[in-house]
Amino acid sequence: MAGHIAHPLIRENTVEARLYQQAIAAVACSANTLVVLPTALGKTVIAVLVCAHVLQRFPWLKVLVLAPTRPLVLQHRDSFAEFLTLPEEELIAVTGRMPPATRRRVWEKGRVFFATPQLVRNDVEAGILDLSQFSLLIFDEAHRGVKKYAYTEIAKSYLENNPYPLILALTASPGGERERLDHVCRALYIERVEYRSESDPDVAPFIPGTRVEWRLVELPKEYRRAERVLREMIQQRVSELARARLIAKNPSQVSKSDLLEAGKKLQEALKDADGYKKGAIFSAIVMQSAALSLAHALEVLQTQGAAQALNFMEKLARESDEKRSYSNIISDELFPYLRSSLRRAAAVEHPKVDALVEVVDVQLQQSPETKVLIFTQIRDTATRIAERLRQEGIACERFVGQASKGKDRGMTQEEQRDVIRRFREGEFRVLVATSIAEEGLDIPNVDLVVFYEPVPSEIRFIQRRGRTGRKAPGKVVILAAKGTSDMAYLYSSQRRERAMKVMLAKLNAKLKPLDRGRPPEPPPDFREVVAQGGILQGDTTISTKVGEKKNNTGFFFTSAENPLQRCLDEWSPSGEVHGVGRVEKAVLQVLAEKRRLAADELIEVLTQGGTFTVDQVKAAIHSLLTKKEIYIPKVGEVALPEADGKDVYEAEVERIYPSGATLILNGKFRARLDEADFPEATGILKKGTKLKIRGVLYRHSGVLHIRPKDVFY
């Protein structure tokens, strides 16, 4: 069993100590890092670990967490509040519902902020927000960081205004296209990519596993008739594009992506055209657009249903006066045949629906308490699926986005949250959702995920699949119609996922580190004093933070193995102890003056000459610990290796970490040198460096550490 993370800023027993998360966080603490981790492997935990490290290292600076949607912003705020020991008022969700004047004041308060990128970009441009005050920016759903999305502008402004920037970017998948991946890394100034999959040995123990099944269906003959008419109408238009040399393929083999590429060529050609040539290009654009609309109708027929395809064609007919490409379609002599064939086919339900009902029914019979999430591309299909499931006596709800489409009204954020709450609490067992449920919202873990259709995007495939198999084995069923675009998309998403893994593995070698300056120094009106003592033979360190900031509170870390804390817990004075407040001030004053001081030394200093009694000092320490104005950062018992009777060790640097190094001492044993024990090591030590260290050894979490007193190079 893994233990839990012990850190002054992280609540006890809330963060499981997973090696892969700690390793990724260690990298992210010193370099702009893109973390690619499938859903449910703990991207938020990694963000919390990095946030805690940065807040402890630079307590006068702030952290900003960005997420694409307001619900996700609030979700992150709640998650960080669950893990961090910071007071609630220091974790602030900034929303557009606050007036600009209020936001200006809010940005001045708190330590960790949560906001959408659009709001942050606007406040930076308006001069309301100064990004130089932030030691860390966290970009969630980082694959959105392309083109003109607000993430790219925020990252650029942050790098321009902060001499010591740190960016943590999180995503389940950055995409399988090299160009997109490179763009994300450039836009967010990424220096390292940390990728893990469910099959990695350090991750596998934490993954119950997800079984993926394909369920293939045959289209009925009524669908095939409508399919033939659509193909003929598409081929007519593609043939004209081929004659214009805009498409080089055989017209019968042209795909939607080919048509999209032809559209790009036409738009480029239009920029430099004039006169007759411009008219010919406009005609070609109409033909390309009409072919693309017909190709979409064919895909809807094959993958969703004839009724949905018919609705789409009727929409084109209603809007034909507004768009020439739609008019081109309905004026085609084959259009009446297409409409009548779709009407006949609409009387027959798509065979996927029966297959889906069977899959859900079997799941609910095997486990009545199960939760099922069904994904579909089209809102109309979600409605039809929900209606059919209710007819079968299966309680379910539809879950769609906020935008209204025609007569189909969208869901407000309050309605979305209410549906998710009821689903989580088990009021109904099946949720039928569009792509809105793929990322961002806090959808609970489910036992079964059904893809009503495959998706060509490896990002969406990974996000959908990641909704199950989090805490217990999960199951994914993908429905596909034989001989249709379903099959192409099914193989495409898997191929892209494999390609993404290969690209990520090669990318680190090409990324370059930023040219950072020295770490920031605290401003004159803020100072953090840490008294660092040894943990030798039951000794314990006390540390405190003092300064001129309001609400200046230290942090308390304790353990059952801590001898001083056990002593204080069991301590009971022989009589009433007076003057504790005066002793508390003396404790803080001594700690502010001494950079290295052990607990027993503190007691000895304050009781010298009869200044205070032992009971008074212990009472003061106990009071300060209770008020969290001082804390005990490290705990451990020591079995020291031989050091030839000296406290001077011959040392050689074996490995460098973001927060310290591993040393070989006297050529015999390894010891960890932490940045907290020797801050001067940052930027000085390199692999192979030889030096002499006079210091003390101690064990922390079973690992031997060295705390230098003097270092000789």
C-alpha positions in Angstrom: 0.0 0.0 0.0 1.3 3.5 -0.9 1.5 6.0 1.9 0.4 9.6 1.8 2.2 12.8 0.8 3.6 14.7 3.8 3.9 18.4 3.1 3.2 21.5 5.2 0.7 22.8 2.7 -1.1 19.5 1.9 -3.7 18.1 4.3 -2.7 14.8 6.0 -3.9 11.6 4.4 -5.5 13.3 1.4 -2.9 12.7 -1.4 -1.8 9.1 -2.0 2.0 8.8 -2.6 2.2 7.6 -6.2 5.7 7.4 -7.5 4.7 8.5 -11.1 2.9 11.6 -9.8 5.8 12.6 -7.6 8.3 12.0 -10.4 6.3 14.2 -12.8 5.8 16.9 -10.2 9.5 17.0 -9.5 10.2 17.7 -13.2 7.4 20.3 -13.3 8.8 22.2 -10.3 11.8 23.4 -12.3 10.7 23.4 -16.0 7.7 24.4 -18.1 6.1 21.0 -18.4 3.3 19.5 -20.6 1.8 16.6 -18.6 0.0 14.1 -20.8 -1.9 11.7 -18.6 -5.1 9.8 -19.4 -8.2 10.7 -17.5 -8.4 9.4 -13.9 -4.6 9.1 -13.4 -4.4 12.3 -11.3 -3.5 15.4 -13.3 -5.1 17.5 -10.6 -3.0 15.8 -7.9 0.2 16.6 -9.8 -1.0 20.2 -10.1 -1.6 20.4 -6.3 1.9 18.9 -5.6 3.6 21.5 -7.9 1.4 24.3 -6.5 2.3 23.4 -2.9 6.1 23.3 -3.7 6.0 26.7 -5.4 3.9 28.3 -2.7 6.3 27.1 0.0 9.4 28.2 -2.0 7.9 31.6 -3.0 5.3 32.4 -0.3 5.1 36.1 -1.4 4.0 35.1 -4.9 0.7 33.6 -6.3 -0.5 30.7 -8.4 -3.0 30.9 -11.2 -5.1 27.9 -12.4 -6.8 28.3 -15.8 -9.6 26.1 -17.1 -11.8 26.5 -20.3 -15.2 26.7 -18.6 -16.6 28.2 -15.5 -17.9 24.9 -14.1 -14.4 23.4 -14.5 -12.9 26.5 -12.8 -15.2 26.0 -9.8 -14.4 22.3 -9.8 -10.7 22.9 -9.6 -11.2 25.4 -6.8 -13.0 22.8 -4.8 -10.4 20.1 -5.5 -7.5 22.4 -4.4 -9.4 23.3 -1.3 -9.8 19.6 -0.5 -6.1 19.0 -0.7 -4.3 22.3 0.4 -4.1 23.5 4.0 -4.6 27.1 2.9 -7.6 29.0 4.4 -10.7 29.2 2.2 -10.3 32.9 1.6 -6.8 32.3 0.0 -8.3 30.1 -2.8 -10.3 32.4 -5.0 -12.4 31.6 -8.1 -12.5 34.8 -10.2 -15.5 35.0 -12.6 -16.9 37.3 -15.1 -19.9 37.9 -12.8 -17.6 40.2 -10.7 -17.4 43.8 -12.0 -14.0 44.9 -13.2 -13.5 47.1 -10.1 -14.2 44.2 -7.8 -11.9 41.9 -9.8 -9.1 44.4 -9.5 -9.4 44.2 -5.7 -9.8 40.4 -5.7 -6.6 39.9 -7.7 -4.7 41.6 -4.9 -5.9 39.1 -2.3 -5.5 35.4 -1.9 -2.7 33.0 -3.0 -4.2 30.6 -5.5 -6.6 31.9 -8.2 -8.9 30.0 -10.6 -10.3 31.6 -13.8 -11.2 31.0 -17.4 -8.6 32.1 -20.0 -10.9 34.6 -21.6 -11.4 36.5 -18.3 -7.6 36.4 -17.6 -6.7 37.7 -21.1 -9.3 40.5 -20.8 -8.0 41.6 -17.3 -4.4 41.5 -18.4 -5.2 43.7 -21.5 -7.3 46.1 -19.3 -4.4 46.4 -16.8 -6.5 44.9 -14.0 -4.2 41.8 -13.6 -0.3 41.8 -13.3 1.1 38.3 -14.3 4.5 39.2 -12.8 3.0 38.5 -9.4 2.5 34.8 -10.2 5.2 32.1 -9.6 3.2 29.4 -11.5 0.5 29.2 -14.2 -1.4 26.0 -14.6 -3.2 25.5 -18.0 -5.8 22.7 -17.8 -7.0 21.1 -21.1 -3.8 22.4 -22.6 -4.5 20.8 -26.0 -6.7 23.9 -26.6 -3.5 26.0 -26.6 -3.4 26.5 -30.4 -4.1 29.3 -32.9 -5.8 32.3 -31.3 -7.2 30.6 -28.2 -6.6 32.7 -25.1 -4.1 30.3 -23.6 -1.5 31.3 -26.2 -1.8 35.1 -25.5 -1.7 34.6 -21.7 1.4 32.4 -21.9 3.1 35.0 -24.1 2.3 37.8 -21.7 3.4 35.8 -18.7 6.8 35.1 -20.3 7.3 38.7 -21.3 6.5 40.0 -17.8 7.9 37.4 -15.5 11.7 36.9 -15.3 11.3 33.5 -13.5 8.2 31.9 -15.1 6.9 28.4 -14.5 4.1 26.8 -16.6 2.4 23.5 -16.0 0.2 22.3 -18.8 -2.2 19.4 -18.4 -4.1 17.3 -20.9 -5.4 13.8 -21.5 -4.1 14.0 -25.1 -2.4 16.9 -27.0 -3.4 15.3 -30.4 -1.8 12.8 -32.8 -0.7 15.4 -35.4 2.9 16.5 -35.1 2.0 20.0 -36.2 -0.6 20.4 -33.5 1.7 19.0 -30.8 4.5 21.3 -31.9 2.1 24.3 -31.8 1.0 23.5 -28.3 4.6 23.2 -27.0 5.6 26.5 -28.7 2.5 28.4 -27.6 2.9 27.4 -24.0 6.8 27.6 -24.0 7.1 23.9 -23.0 10.5 22.6 -22.0 9.6 19.1 -21.0 6.9 16.6 -21.9 5.9 14.0 -19.2 3.8 11.2 -20.6 2.3 8.2 -19.0 -0.2 5.6 -20.2 -2.1 2.9 -18.4 0.5 0.3 -19.5 3.5 2.0 -17.9 4.9 -0.1 -15.0 4.7 2.7 -12.5 1.1 3.5 -13.5 -0.4 0.0 -14.0 -0.8 -0.8 -10.3 -3.2 2.1 -9.9 -5.4 1.2 -13.0 -8.2 -1.3 -12.6 -8.3 -1.7 -16.3 -10.9 -1.0 -19.1 -12.1 -3.6 -21.5 -13.0 -2.2 -25.0 -15.5 -4.1 -27.2 -16.8 -3.4 -30.7 -20.4 -4.0 -31.7 -20.8 -4.0 -35.5 -24.2 -3.7 -37.2 -25.5 -4.0 -40.8 -27.4 -1.1 -42.3 -30.9 -2.1 -43.5 -31.7 -2.1 -47.2 -33.9 1.1 -46.9 -30.7 2.9 -45.8 -28.7 1.5 -48.6 -31.1 3.0 -51.2 -30.8 6.5 -49.7 -27.1 6.0 -49.5 -26.8 5.3 -53.3 -28.7 8.5 -54.1 -26.4 10.6 -51.9 -23.3 9.0 -53.3 -24.4 9.8 -56.9 -25.1 13.4 -56.0 -21.7 13.8 -54.3 -19.9 12.2 -57.2 -21.4 14.6 -59.7 -19.9 17.6 -57.8 -16.6 15.9 -57.1 -16.2 15.1 -60.8 -16.5 18.8 -61.6 -13.9 19.7 -58.9 -11.6 17.0 -60.4 -12.0 18.5 -63.9 -10.9 21.8 -62.4 -7.8 19.9 -61.0 -8.8 20.7 -57.4 -8.9 17.0 -56.5 -6.5 14.4 -57.9 -8.2 11.3 -56.6 -10.8 9.1 -58.3 -14.1 10.8 -57.5 -15.5 7.6 -56.0 -12.7 7.6 -53.4 -12.9 11.2 -52.3 -13.4 11.7 -48.5 -14.6 14.7 -46.4 -11.0 15.6 -45.6 -10.2 15.8 -49.4 -13.1 18.1 -49.8 -12.0 20.3 -46.9 -8.5 20.5 -48.5 -10.0 21.5 -51.8 -11.9 24.3 -50.0 -8.6 25.6 -48.5 -7.1 25.7 -52.0 -10.1 27.6 -53.4 -10.0 30.2 -50.6 -6.2 30.8 -51.2 -6.8 31.1 -55.0 -9.6 33.6 -54.4 -7.2 36.1 -52.7 -5.3 36.8 -55.9 -8.1 36.3 -58.4 -10.1 39.0 -60.3 -12.7 39.4 -62.9 -13.8 36.2 -64.8 -11.4 34.1 -62.8 -12.9 35.1 -59.5 -16.4 34.1 -60.8 -15.1 30.7 -61.8 -13.6 30.2 -58.3 -16.9 31.2 -56.7 -18.7 28.6 -58.7 -16.2 26.0 -57.7 -16.6 27.0 -54.0 -20.4 26.5 -54.3 -19.8 23.0 -55.8 -17.2 22.1 -53.1 -19.5 23.4 -50.3 -22.5 21.4 -51.7 -20.4 18.3 -51.9 -19.3 18.7 -48.3 -22.9 19.1 -47.1 -24.0 16.0 -49.0 -21.0 14.1 -47.5 -22.2 15.2 -44.1 -25.7 14.0 -44.8 -24.3 10.6 -45.9 -22.3 10.3 -42.7 -25.4 11.2 -40.6 -27.4 8.6 -42.4 -24.8 5.9 -41.9 -23.8 6.6 -38.4 -26.8 8.3 -36.7 -30.0 7.4 -38.5 -32.3 8.2 -41.5 -34.5 10.5 -39.5 -31.6 12.6 -38.5 -30.3 12.8 -42.1 -33.8 13.7 -43.3 -34.0 16.5 -40.7 -30.6 17.8 -42.0 -31.8 17.8 -45.6 -35.1 19.6 -44.7 -33.0 22.3 -42.9 -31.1 22.8 -46.2 -34.3 23.2 -48.1 -35.6 25.8 -45.6 -32.3 27.8 -45.8 -31.7 27.4 -49.6 -32.6 31.1 -50.3 -29.8 32.1 -48.0 -27.0 29.9 -49.3 -26.1 29.1 -52.9 -24.6 25.7 -52.0 -27.9 24.7 -50.4 -29.8 25.9 -53.5 -27.4 23.9 -55.6 -28.5 20.7 -53.8 -32.3 21.2 -53.7 -32.4 22.2 -57.4 -30.7 18.9 -58.3 -33.1 16.6 -60.2 -32.1 13.8 -57.8 -33.2 15.7 -54.7 -36.9 14.6 -54.8 -35.7 11.0 -55.0 -33.3 11.6 -52.1 -36.1 13.1 -50.0 -38.5 10.3 -50.7 -35.9 7.6 -50.0 -34.9 9.2 -46.7 -38.6 9.4 -45.7 -39.0 5.6 -46.3 -35.7 4.9 -44.5 -36.8 7.1 -41.5 -39.5 4.6 -40.7 -36.8 2.1 -39.9 -34.7 2.8 -36.8 -31.0 2.6 -37.1 -29.8 -0.9 -35.9 -27.4 0.7 -33.5 -30.3 1.7 -31.3 -31.4 -1.9 -30.7 -27.8 -2.9 -30.1 -27.4 -0.1 -27.6 -30.6 -1.0 -25.7 -29.4 -4.6 -25.5 -26.0 -3.5 -24.1 -27.5 -1.2 -21.5 -30.2 -3.8 -20.5 -27.6 -6.5 -20.0 -25.4 -4.2 -17.9 -28.3 -3.1 -15.7 -29.5 -6.7 -15.2 -26.0 -7.8 -14.1 -25.5 -4.8 -11.8 -28.6 -2.8 -11.0 -26.6 -0.1 -9.2 -24.3 0.5 -12.2 -23.9 3.8 -13.9 -23.9 4.1 -17.7 -22.7 7.0 -19.9 -23.7 7.1 -23.6 -21.9 9.4 -26.0 -23.3 10.6 -29.3 -22.3 13.3 -31.7 -25.7 14.8 -32.5 -28.2 16.3 -30.1 -31.1 14.9 -32.1 -29.7 11.4 -31.7 -29.3 12.0 -28.0 -33.0 12.8 -27.8 -34.0 9.8 -29.8 -31.8 7.4 -27.7 -33.3 8.8 -24.4 -36.8 8.4 -25.7 -36.2 4.8 -26.7 -34.6 3.9 -23.4 -37.5 5.4 -21.5 -39.9 3.3 -23.7 -37.9 0.2 -22.5 -38.4 1.3 -18.9 -34.8 2.5 -18.4 -34.6 5.8 -16.4 -32.2 8.2 -18.1 -31.5 11.8 -18.8 -30.2 13.8 -21.7 -27.1 16.0 -21.2 -26.3 18.7 -23.8 -24.5 22.1 -24.0 -25.9 25.5 -23.2 -26.5 26.8 -26.8 -29.9 26.4 -28.2 -30.3 24.9 -31.8 -33.5 25.9 -33.4 -36.4 24.6 -31.2 -33.9 22.4 -29.2 -33.2 24.5 -26.1 -29.8 24.1 -24.5 -29.2 23.5 -20.8 -28.2 26.2 -18.4 -25.2 25.6 -16.1 -27.6 25.2 -13.2 -29.5 22.5 -15.1 -26.3 20.7 -16.1 -25.1 20.7 -12.4 -28.4 19.4 -11.3 -28.4 16.5 -13.8 -24.9 15.6 -12.8 -25.8 15.7 -9.1 -28.8 13.4 -9.6 -26.7 11.1 -11.7 -24.0 10.9 -9.0 -26.6 10.3 -6.3 -28.2 7.5 -8.3 -31.6 9.0 -9.1 -31.2 7.6 -12.6 -28.6 5.1 -14.0 -28.1 6.2 -17.6 -26.9 9.5 -18.9 -27.1 10.2 -22.7 -24.6 13.0 -23.5 -23.1 14.9 -26.5 -19.5 15.9 -26.5 -20.1 18.4 -23.6 -19.5 15.4 -21.3 -16.1 14.5 -22.8 -14.0 17.0 -20.8 -14.2 19.5 -18.1 -17.4 18.8 -16.2 -17.2 16.7 -13.1 -19.0 13.6 -14.5 -18.8 10.8 -11.9 -17.0 7.6 -12.7 -19.2 5.1 -14.5 -19.1 1.3 -15.0 -20.0 1.4 -18.8 -19.3 3.9 -21.5 -21.0 3.4 -24.9 -19.8 5.2 -28.0 -22.9 5.5 -30.3 -20.4 6.2 -33.0 -16.6 6.1 -33.2 -14.8 9.4 -33.2 -11.8 10.2 -35.5 -10.1 12.3 -32.9 -7.7 10.5 -30.6 -8.2 13.3 -28.0 -11.9 12.7 -27.8 -11.5 8.9 -27.9 -9.1 9.0 -24.9 -11.4 11.4 -23.0 -14.5 9.3 -23.6 -12.8 6.1 -22.6 -11.4 7.7 -19.5 -14.8 8.2 -18.0 -14.7 4.6 -16.8 -12.2 2.2 -15.2 -11.0 4.7 -12.6 -11.5 2.9 -9.3 -12.8 -0.4 -10.5 -12.6 -2.3 -13.8 -14.6 -0.5 -16.5 -16.1 -1.4 -19.9 -16.3 0.5 -23.2 -18.6 -0.6 -26.0 -18.2 1.1 -29.5 -21.1 0.8 -31.9 -20.2 0.9 -35.6 -22.0 0.3 -38.9 -20.2 -2.0 -41.3 -19.0 -0.5 -44.5 -19.4 3.1 -43.4 -17.3 6.0 -42.1 -17.7 4.5 -38.7 -15.1 1.9 -39.5 -12.7 4.5 -40.9 -13.0 6.6 -37.8 -12.6 3.6 -35.5 -9.2 2.7 -37.0 -8.2 6.4 -37.4 -8.5 7.2 -33.7 -6.5 4.1 -32.7 -3.8 4.9 -35.3 -3.6 8.5 -34.1 -3.3 7.5 -30.5 -0.3 5.2 -31.4 1.2 8.0 -33.4 0.8 10.4 -30.5 2.8 8.1 -28.2 5.7 7.9 -30.7 5.8 11.6 -31.2 5.7 12.4 -27.4 8.6 9.9 -26.9 10.8 11.8 -29.4 9.7 15.3 -28.5 11.8 15.9 -25.4 15.1 15.6 -27.3 14.1 18.6 -29.4 12.7 20.9 -26.7 15.0 23.6 -25.5 15.2 25.1 -21.9 14.3 28.7 -21.2 17.0 31.1 -20.3 15.8 31.9 -16.8 17.4 34.3 -14.4 18.0 33.8 -10.7 15.0 32.8 -8.5 13.1 35.8 -7.2 14.0 37.3 -3.9 11.3 38.2 -1.3 10.3 41.9 -1.3 11.5 44.1 1.6 8.1 44.0 3.3 8.1 40.2 3.5 10.5 37.8 4.9 10.3 34.1 5.7 12.5 32.8 8.5 13.0 29.1 8.8 14.8 27.5 11.7 16.3 24.3 10.4 17.5 21.8 13.0 18.8 18.3 12.8 16.6 15.2 13.3 19.1 13.1 15.1 18.3 10.5 17.7 14.8 11.7 18.4 15.6 15.4 17.8 13.0 17.5 16.0 13.1 20.8 14.1 10.7 23.6 14.6 10.2 26.3 11.9 8.3 29.5 11.8 7.3 32.1 9.3 7.2 35.7 10.6 6.8 39.0 8.7 4.8 42.0 8.2 2.0 40.5 6.1 -1.5 40.2 7.5 -2.9 36.8 8.5 0.7 35.6 8.6 0.4 32.0 9.6 2.9 29.2 9.7 2.2 25.6 8.9 2.1 22.5 11.2 3.3 19.1 10.2 3.1 16.2 12.6 3.4 12.4 12.8 2.9 9.6 15.3 6.7 9.0 15.1 7.5 12.6 16.1 9.1 12.4 19.6 8.6 16.1 20.4 5.0 16.1 19.3 4.3 12.9 21.3 6.0 14.6 24.3 3.8 17.7 23.9 0.7 15.6 23.4 1.3 13.8 26.7 2.7 16.8 28.5 0.8 18.1 31.5 2.3 20.9 33.6 2.7 20.3 37.4 0.7 23.5 38.0 -0.7 26.5 36.4 1.7 28.0 33.8 1.8 31.8 33.7 3.3 34.2 31.2 2.9 31.9 28.2 2.3 34.8 25.8 5.6 36.5 26.8 7.4 33.1 26.2 5.7 32.7 22.7 7.2 36.0 21.6 10.6 34.9 22.9 10.3 31.6 20.9 9.5 33.5 17.7 12.3 35.9 18.3 14.9 33.2 18.8 13.7 31.3 15.7 13.9 34.5 13.7 17.5 35.0 14.6 18.7 31.4 14.2 18.7 29.7 10.8 19.5 26.3 12.2 18.0 25.3 15.6 16.8 22.1 17.0 13.9 21.7 19.4 16.0 20.7 22.4 18.4 23.6 21.7 15.4 26.0 21.6 14.3 24.8 25.1 17.9 25.1 26.3 18.4 28.6 25.1 15.2 29.9 26.6 15.7 28.2 30.0 19.4 29.4 30.4 19.9 31.5 33.5 16.4 30.8 34.7 14.8 33.1 32.1 11.9 30.7 31.7 11.0 27.3 33.1 10.9 24.2 31.0 7.1 24.0 31.6 6.7 27.6 30.3 8.7 26.9 27.1 6.8 23.7 26.4 3.5 25.4 27.0 4.5 28.2 24.6 5.6 25.7 21.9 2.4 23.7 22.4 0.4 26.9 22.0 2.2 28.0 18.9 1.9 24.6 17.3 -1.9 24.6 18.1 -2.2 28.1 16.5 -0.1 26.8 13.5 2.4 29.7 13.9 5.2 27.2 14.0 5.5 23.8 12.5 7.6 20.6 12.5 8.7 20.0 8.9 10.7 16.8 9.2 10.4 13.7 11.2 12.6 10.6 11.3 14.9 8.3 13.2 18.6 7.9 12.3 20.9 5.0 12.0 24.1 6.7 10.8 26.6 5.0 8.6 30.3 5.0 9.5 32.0 8.3 8.9 35.5 7.5 10.0 34.9 9.3 13.3 34.4 12.6 11.6 31.6 14.8 10.4 33.4 15.7 7.2 32.5 13.6 4.1 34.0 13.2 0.7 31.1 13.7 -1.7 30.5 13.2 -5.4 27.3 14.3 -7.1 25.6 11.2 -8.7 22.3 12.7 -9.9 20.7 16.1 -10.0 16.9 16.6 -9.3 14.8 19.7 -9.5 14.8 19.9 -5.6 18.2 18.6 -4.8 20.8 15.9 -5.6 22.0 12.4 -4.7 25.5 12.2 -3.4 28.0 9.3 -2.9 29.6 9.9 0.5 33.1 8.5 1.2 32.6 6.3 -1.9 30.4 3.9 0.2 26.9 5.1 0.6 24.3 7.4 -1.0 22.6 10.4 0.7 20.1 12.9 -0.5 20.9 16.6 -0.5 17.7 18.6 -0.5 17.4 22.2 -1.7 15.7 23.0 1.7 18.8 21.9 3.6 21.3 23.6 1.2 19.6 26.4 -0.9 23.0 27.6 -2.2 23.2 24.4 -4.3 20.7 25.6 -6.9 22.5 26.2 -10.2 26.0 25.2 -8.7 26.1 21.5 -8.4 26.4 19.3 -11.5 26.7 15.6 -12.1 30.2 14.5 -11.2 31.0 17.5 -9.0 33.3 16.5 -6.1 33.3 18.4 -2.8 33.8 18.0 1.0 30.8 18.5 3.3 30.9 19.0 7.0 27.4 18.2 8.2 25.0 15.9 9.9 23.1 12.9 8.5 19.5 12.0 9.2 16.8 9.8 7.8 13.5 11.1 6.4 10.9 8.7 5.1 13.5 5.9 5.2 15.9 7.9 3.0 19.4 9.0 4.2 19.9 12.8 3.9 22.8 15.1 4.6 22.4 18.6 6.0 25.6 20.6 5.4 27.1 23.0 7.9 30.1 23.9 5.6 30.9 22.9 2.0 34.4 22.9 0.5 34.7 22.8 -3.3 
